Amino acid sequence: MNHGNNNYTIKDIRFALLNKLPYEYGLKLLEWRNQKFVRDKMFNDKVIALNEHIEYIKKHGNNILIGFNNEKPFCVINFIYYDVSGIELGYYLIDNELIGSGFGAIMEFFSLCYIFEVEKKIPCVFCRTLESNSSVVNLHKRFGYSFVGKGITNSKTYILQRICNKDWIKAKPSVEKLIKKIMKVDDFDCLDMFIV
């Protein structure tokens, strides 16, 4: 992992719910999601039409966070609630240049902070990652996820991983050290990063 892509300084990380942001962010979300490098890592790798996107926003807009670095968007995080057993987490960087920069680890860390420390009522998080996306599968392992199984969606094999609150409590101290190193800070308050 290259901590410190020369083009991107990690500064003033914040996350906001999509439905709390101006309308144009909903349109930008479509643009970001339709980028080829993003689609290539999705189960549905087709270009999303505007009407399809609008329906998605109506249904899931309360469950989408946009990550900002120094007021510039850098990621999208979404949650699909199952039931009382947990949620499915999905996310992506919106700039291909950020891959390998440490921003993926930041996104993962603050996703789990939001789920387990802001939402608080979620017992477990599930992630389905394309088997070919080994860097994200390994990132999940580093964060304390356990292997649940494999599956196939749209003819693509995925790895299903899970982390529960107790696993997060155990893994968080060592992961937090990594995040502080990437962000080049001595300390931060996880809960201060969210504008909800």
Stockholm file with secondary structure:
# STOCKHOLM 1.0

chainA/1-196         MNHGNNNYTIKDIRFALLNKLPYEYGLKLLEWRNQKFVRDKMFNDKVIALNEHIEYIKKHGNNILIGFNNEKPFCVINFIYYDVSGIELGYYLIDNELIGSGFGAIMEFFSLCYIFEVEKKIPCVFCRTLESNSSVVNLHKRFGYSFVGKGITNSKTYILQRICNKDWIKAKPSVEKLIKKIMKVDDFDCLDMFIV
#=GR chainA/1-196 SS CCSCCTTCCCCSEEEEEGGGSCTHHHHHHHHHHTSHHHHTTSSSCSCCCHHHHHHHHHHHGGGEEEEEETTEEEEEEEEEEEETTEEEEEEEESCGGGTTTTHHHHHHHHHHHIIIIIICCCCEEEEEEETTCHHHHHHHHHTTCEEEEEEEETTEEEEEEEEEHHHHHHHHHHHHHHHHHHHTCSCCCGGGGEEC
#=GC SS_cons         CCSCCTTCCCCSEEEEEGGGSCTHHHHHHHHHHTSHHHHTTSSSCSCCCHHHHHHHHHHHGGGEEEEEETTEEEEEEEEEEEETTEEEEEEEESCGGGTTTTHHHHHHHHHHHIIIIIICCCCEEEEEEETTCHHHHHHHHHTTCEEEEEEEETTEEEEEEEEEHHHHHHHHHHHHHHHHHHHTCSCCCGGGGEEC
//
